[in-house]
């Protein structure tokens, strides 16, 4: 038999993984090291050389797209169909199993699958039936509780609430939800895996059948498995050495949604006879990018350990830009994109990555101003996000009581006991009397068309708007936005959310305040109030059509969304303490390790050029802050990185001024001792610019070296 096609083009490590004797194998596959190629060629090797039947191979992926690609590549490699293979996602394979054994799984033969929206609707119905206020028991919070416990393999009877009333109620809701699903003959996504695991656990005859059938089990992205997924695999594999898992502990970034990096780290303990292969040759990035990424991730403890390398050369140094503020950061990135485009780089091969979704606004604004097409990958543009629309609805209604869409959105968000029946009455009154909803609401209250409770809830909303209006007259635009977010209770509502998205929504609301503050000096009023002009600007930006996936456009996305992708040019913004690593992770060793892995993932998305940026000042909650540069930047070897200083065209006299020992413009001298209110004492090393743009470089005793805008830094001479 000619095995050349199966091993042709593989490097030594890839060949070792593909041709390993049947048995337990862990392939530690670094970013860009060809893991999919290894999996495809491994299956071909098992079929052609080890003479496995296609019916005896199970291959598990995390996405349907990956499963389809794997099947197609195997058939292309072997030049024949392989229909007997079980290749699919965890959920897809579990569904296939339950369809075959529906009776043993205690399901009706025609059971249906609930998607996330259907699941949420069922939970809302159960809350109504239990007379529970959905402001105290948010449906998404209940949904998250149920799914999280299912991912851990836990049923309601496994949970102990102790004397905690909250836990007691959540467990009761979980129990009611399970009973409702059983009555309706439906299963949600998390249930597919848990029910399939229990099927094998409780029916040894069925389990034995599949253990005998599948002599080889291959798993992609093993570092992303959760508790029930790994338990399902271990139950099927038993003590036999038949698991071939491919993954990278350094790319485990989904702990917040149940993934357990411990699964890959403990694999060799669970299977002592494991063959261990490292894939370290990278076919994506340049040497400098890999050296920097290796240095960042090397600071994490408990790694399995590897060091990526490339035969393609060092490439260009990584570019590091210390921006004045977030506006300057975005301007720098967009300027670089424009220059790269002029040199022939396509927009679609450039990506801007950021830690939090709220950071996209500043980049979006700069791209729009420059006329550069862009697309938010896997998400919404800033002004299209639900929480932003919620806040804008209040602002619009305060400006114009006749704004019916704003009334509809704001009236019961957050929930305040104004139900569907009340709103139906208001809408009918508006229709028959040809009135705006606001006036119709006043009329139905006055004419006593509602119950006392419903009328009271609606009246309180109208009073909230009326009482807030005069409070805003003496406030700046950003203060108006801040006040409305507070009095509307949107901040409190999202702060109490336990659906995993509350923090992102709060950060987006803070960014809306920042947007108002930054817009105040630049708005074209034309007879409008600042708020009216800002609302018009927001509507226009939201109305801009986002580029389609097929269009040549710059890609914007969070670092989490970037996993699995690659681009010729990558920009990572916001590399500051408190932002990246995030403030919610800095004091937790496990979360900080995941933040570092996230940085590693972001850096290794770049093929040829990598730009890193941080801001000396950044507005958080509408206030100016002076963040430290991210600790991740300090880990990068100096020889791989080049600092970028953007200098405007100036005369020789200006240059001479900049290096003089005394700046008559700032009153500060080189070598002078100064004190900063946040960073403490330091020494001036350099000065740059004049007037409002004058900056000084200060070496602080504890905070390191920073460039500061003199007009904003509040420096005092020691």
N, C-alpha and C positions, 0 to 999 in steps of 0.2 A: 504493500500500500504506500502511495506517495503522500507523505505528511507535509510536504513542502508548503502547500498553500496555507496550512493551519499555523505554521510557525514563521512563515516568511514575513520579514519586516519587523519582527519583535526584537526589542532589546533583551539583554541577558536576564534582567529581573522579570520582565514580562513573560519571557519564555519559561523561566523557572516556575512562575505562577500557573501558566497555562498547562504545562506538562507535569505538574506535581502529581505524585501517585494519589489515587483516590483516598480520601480521608479528610479529616478536619483541617481546614486551611484558613488562615487569616491573611488577607492581602491588604497591607497598609498603603493606600494609594493616595499620594500627595496630589495637590491641585495640578491639573494639566498633565498628569502622568499617564493617561490612556487607560483608565479603569474600565470604561465601557468596552474598549477593544479587547481587554483581557477577559472580561466576562463572555463576550461573544466567541472568542477563540477557545476559551475553556469548554464551553458547551460543545463546540465543534469537535474538540479533542475527545471529550467523553463519548460522543456519538461515533466518531470514525476510528479512534485508536483503542479506547477502552470498551467499545462495543456496547455501550448503554443503549437501551431502547428509548426513543423519544418519550414514551409513556412513563419512563422511570426518572424523568428529570423535572424538577420544580424550580423555577426561577422567579424571584420576587423583586419587584421594583417599587418605587414610590409614586410614579406618575404613569398614567396611561400612555402618554407620549413616549416615555422611556421604554415601556413594555413593547409598544408597536415597533419602535426603532430597533430594539434588540431582536425581535422576531424576524424583521426584514433583513437585518445584517447577517443573521445566522443562515437564512435561506440563500442569500447572495453568496456567502462564503462557501456553502456546501453545494450550491447549484441544484438544490432540490427542496421541495416543501417539507416543513417539519410540523405538521398539524397536530401531532400527538403531544407536543410539549405543553406543559402548564406554565405559561409565562404571563404574569400580570401583577397588579398591585396587591397589597395585603387585603384591601377591601374587596377587590374584584375576585380574588381567589377564595376568600371566605364566603362571598356570595355564591360562587359556583358550588362550594362544598355544601352550603345550607340548602340550595336548590335540590341537590342530589339526596339529601337526608333530612327533608323538612319534617317528617313525622317524628324522627328521633330527637330533632331539635325543638320539638313542641311548637311547631309553626304550622299555619295552614298552608296547603300546597301552593296557593296563589298569593303568598305574602308579598307585600309591597315595601319599598324603601322610602323612608321619610328623608327629604333633603333638609338642609338647615332651616329654610324658611318654614317648611311644613312643621318641623319640630317646634319652632318658636311659636307658631300659631296654636299648636296643641297645648303648650305650656301656658299661654295666655288664657285659654279656655279653662284650664284647670285652676288657675289663680282666681278667675271669676267665680267658678263653682265653689271655691273654698272661701269666698268673700275676703280675699286678701288684696290689700292695696298695692297696685303694681309700682307705686313710688317707693314703698318700703321693701317690696320683693320684686325688683326689676326682672322681667322675663329672661333677658339675656344672661343675667347673673345666675338664675336657676339653671338655664341651659348649660352654662359653663360648668356649674357644679356637677350636673349629671354626667356630662361627657368626660370631665376630668376623672371622676371616680370609675367610670367604665374603662377608661384608658389604663387605669391602675388595676383593673380586674376586680373591682369592688361593687357588690350589689348593696342595696339599702340595709339588708340584714347584717352585712359585714361592718357597718359603720356604727360607732359609739359616740353619741352626742354628749354623754355625761349630763351635766346640768345646764348646758349651754342652750338657751331657748332658740337662738338663731340656727344652730346645727340641728336641733330637734325638728324645726319647721322645714328646713331644707331636706332632711332625710324623709320626712313625711311627704313632701312634694315629689321627691324621687320615687318613692313607693307608689304614689298615686299615678305618676307618669308611666311607670312600668306596667301597672294594671291596665291603664288606658290603651297602651300599645298592644298588650296581649289580647285585649278584647277586640281591637280593630284589626289585628293580624298584620301589624306593621313593625318595621325595625329601622332604627336610625343607623348612621354610619358607624358610630362607636359600638353599637350593638352587634354589628356584623362580626367584628373580631372577637368580642367577648363571647357571643353565642357559639361561634365556631370553636373557640378554645374549650368551652364547656361541653360541646358535643364530643370532642375527643376525650376529654377528661372523664366523662360519665359513661362512655360507650367504648369499652376496651376492644370490642370486636371491630368496630369501625376504625379505631385508631390503629390497630394491628394491620388492617388492610392497607392503609396508606403508608404505614412504616415499611411494609414489605414492597409496596409499589414504588415509592420514591427512594432510589438508591443514592441520589445526588440532590442536594438542596443548595441553591445558589442565591445569595442575597446581596443586592446593591444598596449603597448608602446606609450601611449597617449602623453607622454612628447616630442615625436619626430614629432608630427604633425606640418605641416606648415599652412600658412594662408588659402589657398584654401581648404585644407583637412578639417580643422575645420569648415570652412564656409559651406562645403558640408554636414557635419554631423549635424550642427545646423539647416540647412534648412530642412533636413529630419526629425529631431526630433521636430522641431517647439518649442512650449512652453511646450509640453508634457514631463513628467518626465520618459523618457524611455532609457536614455543613461547610460550605465554601463561601466565606463572607468577605466582602470588599467594602472598605470604608476608610475614613480618616478622622481620628479623634480631634485633630486640629481644626476640623470644619464642622464640629458639632455646635450649632448656633440656635437650636430650637428648644432649649430647655424650658422656656416659658410656655411651650405648648405640649410638654410631656416627654419629649425626647430625653433619653438617658445616656449620657456619654459613658457611664459606668458599664453599659452593656459591651462595648467594644474593648474597654480597658480590662474587663474581667474575663474576656472570652477564653484566654489561655488558661485561666484558673479552672473554668468550667470544663474545658476540654484539654487536658494536660498533654495529649499527643499532637497538638496543633502544629502544623507546618506554618512558619511565619515568613512572609515575603514582603520586603519594602519596595515600593515603586517610587523612586526619588528623582529620576530623570524627568525634567519638565520640558514639554514641547510647546509651551505657550509664551512664557515671559522671558525677559532678558535677565542677564546675570545680576545686575544691580537691583532689579525689582525682587528677585528671589533672595538675594543676600539680606536685603532689608526685611522682607517678610519672615525669613528664618530667624533673624535676630529678635524680632518682636515676639514671635510665638515661643522662642526658647525660654522666655521668662515664666512661662506657665509650668506649674508643678504637675507631677503625675501623668506626664505624656508617655506614649509608647515610644516616641522619638524617631525623628527622621530629619534629613536636611536636603531640601530641593536643590538641584543643580541643572544647568543647561549647557549644551555644546554650542549654543548659538552666539556666545560672546557676551560681554558686559552690557553693551548698549549704552544709551544715554543715561546720565545721572538722574535720579529722581529730583523733581523740582519742588522746593519748599517755599511757600509764600506766607509771610507774616503780614496779614492785612491790617489796616487801621481799624476796620469794623466789618460787620457782615455785609454792608453795601459794597465796600471796597473789595471784599472777598469775591462777591458775585461778579463785580465788574472785571476783576482780574481773570476769573474763569472764562467769562464770555469773550473777553479780548483775546485770550489764548485760542478759544474755539474759532474765532473769526480768522486769526492768523493761520491756524492749521488748515482751515477750509481753503484759504487762499493758496496754500501750498499743495492742495489736491486731496486732502483728507476728507472723506465723506462724513457728514453729520452722524449717520447711523452707527459709525464705528467709534463714536465718542459718548461717554457716559459720565454723568455727575451723580455721585453717591453721597448719601448723608445718613446720619444716625437716626434722626427723628423726621417724621413727615412734615412737621412744621417748617423745617429748614428750606423746603422747596420754594416757598413764596418768594424769597429774595432772588433766587436763581430764575424763577419764572418771570419775574418783573424785568430783570436785566435782559433775558432772552427776547421777551416781547418787544422791549424798547429797541433792541438791535435787529428785529425782524428775522430772528433765527427760529426755524420750526423746531418744536420739541414735543415729546410725549412723556407723560407720567406712566412708567411701566407698572402695571398691576395696581393702579390707584387713580385717584381723582386729582384734578387741579385744585389749588388751594381754595379758591372762592367757590368751588363746587362741593366742598366737603360739608356734610350734614350739620355739624356743630357751627360752622361759619355761617351757613344759611340761616340757622336758628337765630344767631346773634344779629345778623343783618335784618332779619324779619322784624325784630323789635325796633331796631333803629329806623327802618322804613316806616313802620306804623307810627312811631313818634313824630316823624316828619309829615306823614300823610295818613289820616284816619280812613281815607277812602281806599286804601291799598288792600283789596280783598285777599290776594295771595299771601300778603304778609300777615293779615289777621288769621287766616286759616292755619298758617304755620306756627304762629306764636301762641295762639289762644290756649293750647293745652300742652305746650312744650316748654319746660318740663311738665309732666302730668299734674293737674291741679283739680281733678274731679269734674272736669267739663266733658261729659260723655258724648257718645255719638248721637243719642236722642236729642240732647240739648242743641247740638250743632245743626241737626236736621231741622229743628224748629226755627233756628235763626236763619238758615238758608232759605227755607220756605217763605218766611216773612220777607226776606230780601227780594225773593223772586216775585212774589205777588205785589209788593209795594214798590218794586223797582228802586230799591235802596241799596247802598253799600252795606256790607255785613256789620260794620261798627254801629251804624244807625239802627239796623234791624235788631241787633243785640240790645240796644238801649230800649227799643220799643217792646220787645217780648218781656223784658224785666218790668217795665212800667205797666204793661197790660196784664201782668200776672199770668202769663201763658206757661210758666214753668213751675215746678215744685219749689218749695222754699229753699231746699238744699241746692238744687241746680241753679236757681236764680242767684243765690248767695255766691256760689263759685264763680259764675259769669260776671257778677257785679264786681267782685274783688279783682278780677283781671282788668276790667275797664278802669277801675280806680287806680290800679298799679300804673297803667300807662298815663292817665291824667295827672297823677301826683308826681311822676318822674319828669314830665315835660318841663316844668319851671326850674327844676334842679339843674338842668343842662345848660341853661342860658349863659351862665358865667364861666363855663368850663371849656377847656381846650378840646379839640377833636378827640385826642387819645384819652383824655379824662372822661369824655362823654361815653366812649366805647367801654371804658373800664367800669363806669357807673352802671351802665345798662346790663353788662354781663353779671354784675353783682345783684342788682335789684330783681333781675329776671330769675334768679336762682339757678341759672345755667351752670355756673361754676360749682355750686354745691351739689347739683344733680350729677354732674360728670365726676366730681371728686368721690362720690359715694358709689360709683359704678364699679362692679366687680366682674365685668365681662372681658377684662384684659385690655380694653381700648380707652379707658378713662384717662390715663396719663397722656396719651397721644392727643386726645380731644382737648384737654386742658392746655397742653403746649400749643395747639393750634389757636385756641382763644387768646393766649398770650401773644402769639404772633400777629393776630388781628389788631391788638392794641399797638404793637410795634409798627404795623403797617400804617395805622392812623397817625402815629407820632412822626414817622418818616415822611408821610404825605403832606403834612400840614404846610410846610414851606413851599411845596412844589405844585399844589393843586391850582388849576385854572378855575377861578370862581365864576366869572361871567354872570354876576348877579345872583349867584347861589350862596347859601351858607356853606361853610367847610364840610358839614355833615352831608349836605345834598351833593356836593361835588365828589366827596369820597364814595358815596353810594353809587353815583353814576360811574365812577372809575371801576368800582368793584363789579358792577353789572357788565361793563364792557369787557373786562378781563375774563369774567366767567363765560361771556358769550363768544370769545375767540374759540374757534374750532380747534380742538386738539388734533395734532397730526395723527394720521392713521398709522397702523403698524407697518404698512408697506411704504410709506413716504420716507424720504431721506431726512431724518430728523434726529436731533440730539435726544438721548435717552436719560431721563431722570428717574431715580428710584432710591429707596432705602437700601442700606447695606444688606438687610435680611433678604430683600427681593432679588438681590444681585447674585445670590448663590447659584452656581450652575451655568452662569453666563460668562462671556468674555468679550473684551473690546480692545481695539488697537490703542485707544487713549482713555485713561480713567482719571477723573478728578474726584478727590475725597475732601469734602469741606468740614469745617467745625471740629478740628482735632484739638479740643480744649477739655481740660478737666471739668467735670460736671455735665458736659455734653457728650463727649466720647473719650474716655468711658463715661457713661451716663451717671448722674448723681445717685440714682436709685441702685446702682451696682457697686459703687466705689468702696462701700464698707462691708461687702459680702465677698468672701474669697472665691466662692463658686461662681457667683455672678460676674465678678471681675475677670475670672478666667475665661468666661464665655464672651465678655466684651473684647478681650484680647484675641480670641479666636475669630470674632467678627471683623476685627481690624485685619487679621491675616487673610480672611476670605476676600475682603475688599481689595487689598493690595494685589492679590494674585488673580484678580479679574483682568489686569492690564497686560497686554502683550508687549507693546513697544515703549509707551510713554506713561508715566505716572506722576501726577501732580497732587501734592498735599498742601492743605491750607488751614490756617487758624487765624483767629482775629484777636487783636490786642484788646479790643473792647467789643462787647455785644450786649444788645438790649434783651433783658430777660424780665418778664412781667412788667414791661414798659419802663424799666429802670436800666441805667447804664451800669454794666459790670465790667470787671477787669480780670478775665479768667487767666489761669495759668495754661501754658501750652500743654497738650496731652502728654502723659508719661510715655505713651507709645512712641512719640517722636524721639524721646531721649534714648530709646533702645536701638535706633537705627544707626548703623555704622557711618561715621562722618564721610568716609571715602565713597559712599554710594549716593550721597545727597548733595544738592547744590541749592543754596539759598538764592532766592530771586528778589531783587530790589527794583521796583518800578521807578524810574527816574524821568521826570519831565524834562524837556529841552530847556536849558538855562544858559546864561552867558557865563563866561569865564569868571566874571566878578561874583556871580551867584555861587559858583563852585568854590571860589576862594573864601566866600563868606561861610560856607558850610563847614569848612575845616579850620576856621579861625578859632583862636582860643577864647574869644568872647563874642557872644551873639547879642548885638544891641537890640535885636528884635524880641528876644525872649528874656534877656537879662540873666541867662544861664551860661556857665562856663564849662569847658571841658575839665574833667577832674574834680568838679564841684560836688560836695556832699549834699544830697537832697533827701527829703522824706516824703513818701507817698502814703495816703491814708489807708491803703490796703496792703501794699507790699513792704512797707517799712522803709528803712534807710538804704541808700544806694549811692553809687558814684556815676556821674555823667561820662559816657564814653564817646558820644558822637552827637551831632546835631544835623538836621536836615530840613530844608524848606524855610518859607517865610510866612508871616502873618498867621491866618487861621489854620493853615496847613503845616505849620512848623511842628517838627517832631524831635524828640531827643531819645537817644539810646542810653538806658540806665542799667547798670549792673547792681542788682539788689543782693543783700547779704543772704537772704533765704529764698527768694523767688526766682533767682537767675537773671538773665539779661532780657530786657524787654524794650521794644520801641513804643513810645507813648506820644499821643497828641498833646502838645503843651497846653492848649486852650482848655482841654478837658481833664487833664491828669491831676489837677489840684496839688502840684508839687510845692513844697516849701523848702527854703534853703536851711540846711542844718546849722 
